[in-house]
Amino acid sequence: MQALDKQIRVAVIGAGAMGSGIAQVAAQAGHVVYLHDQREGAASTGRDGVAKQLQRRVDKNKMQQQEVDDIIGRIHPVSALSEVADAGLVIEAIIEDLEIKRALLNELENLCGEDTIMATNTSSISITALGARMQRPGRLVGMHFFNPAPLMALVEVVKGLATDKAVADRVYATASVWGKKPVVAASTPGFIVNRVARPFYAESFRLLQEQTASAATLDAVIREAGGFRMGPFELTDLIGHDVNYAVTTSVFNAYYQDPRFLPSLVQKELVEAGRLGRKSGQGFFSYGEGIERPVAQTESARPCDQTRLIVEGELGPAAVLVERLGAAGFEIIERDGPGQLRFGEAVLALTDGRMASERAAADGVDNLVLFDLAFDYSTTTRLAVTAAGQAATKAIDDACALFQKANIAVSLVDDRPGLVVMRTVAMLANEAADAALQGVASMGDIDLAMRAGLNYPNGPLGWSDLLGAGVVFRVLSNIQNSYGEDRYRPALLLRKNHFAQKGFYS
Ligand code: NAI
């Protein structure tokens, strides 16, 4: 399918944060862009904002002045909606309100040509509902950019029940030519990203609520071991808790209160207190001149009085860790076993979703110390570690010494099912698997959306495959058993893959 020709004019309605950014993207791709806003002067302000952004690039020698002048010259603020009549593509980015958006779409249908494509940047309203009162709902499609639109690569092309395939294909091809990474999604609550990302926040919020570790510690573990750009606490402080909490609540209600999407009381209280994050000066952390961020809990250095590391069986996803420990100078002795390490008094294993105390009792190993998943064990600078309630202090000391010798900082957290990164990744994969099962998007598009839209180090389904068939399923089954809650039920596709001994892509 062909992208829109450059000669075709694009109209952007709503010149706020998103509309201005989208106008910039379309103008950079060579289109003449009409920018309209109901508020007087807002469209010009929007264009000035784009000019300011681009000027910074000129100042840094990243763009030519002429190029910027040409782009800005193509953005035309228009004060009357009727002036967009000859646009071939209209993208609305006005207030997130079903009735107001419907009224605008009706007006646009009366103004524009029969072939004009109507796109909406809504992040939460059903495309089907938006199109229901249009004369030709087939021409309406979601074109969901991420903030800031000029920088974020992802565009979710969202199809409502009535959306013509040719229209969605055209918008997909156009987004691609505009330098974006489009994915196709069915119009379901949260589309792909705002649904699949919920556990990233929810699991850490719950761990905080259960006093597992401090917000700064959980952030550090997710960032350093998980490979995510930001931890959930610093990220939601940046997004704004009012915004993030509203998305969670809307997805929770849209899925008829499925406990998987349960909003957090901890975050609700922040909203109630007006601690909205950076923008209000306080969220999980405090902001302002001279205020220092609390540091992550890190275990003090332990003396290392052992040289031999016994590896009993295969460590699965943590196999690379053994290589790293070997390179740190330990003598590795391999023998059969259930997939664990013996070092001094400690018996160490990767979490399988059970609490350490539960697993220690079941396996008859008192000195059990569990460690967390890392995105890359060969480079991680930190690991979350927890010990069974039965474990001797010396076992914990030995476990710390082992990791510290390989330059891995240890954050000792309370004993909770699935630790931190493993639990987060397992729940992300679970949500992604359910979205795939329900035909929200293809598996490849779900993974791409999470990487391009949120900079995740890996797509959740691909990540699940890397861990090995059945790993995520077992972790979730164990977490579900520990909590006795439906929230952690493994998705059907994970169950299927587990029994078929297959991955999502194999
Ligand atoms: P914003 O509040 O910054 O801008 C909205 C603009 O629309 C305002 O300038 C307002 O005057 C104008 N407006 C309102 N009603 C109008 C009407 N009937 N006709 C013409 N102009 C009208 O909002 P923002 O953040 O740019 O969001 C716009 C849309 O994009 C919403 O649907 C939102 O859900 C969606 N979105 C927002 C993202 C974000 O991170 N802010 C990300 C992705 C989508």
Residues whose N, C-alpha, C, O or C-beta is under 5 A from the ligand:
A	BS01	NAI	I13 G14 A15 G16 A17 M18 G19 H36 D37 Q38 R39 A42 A93 I94 I95 E96 N121 T122 S123 F145 F146 N147
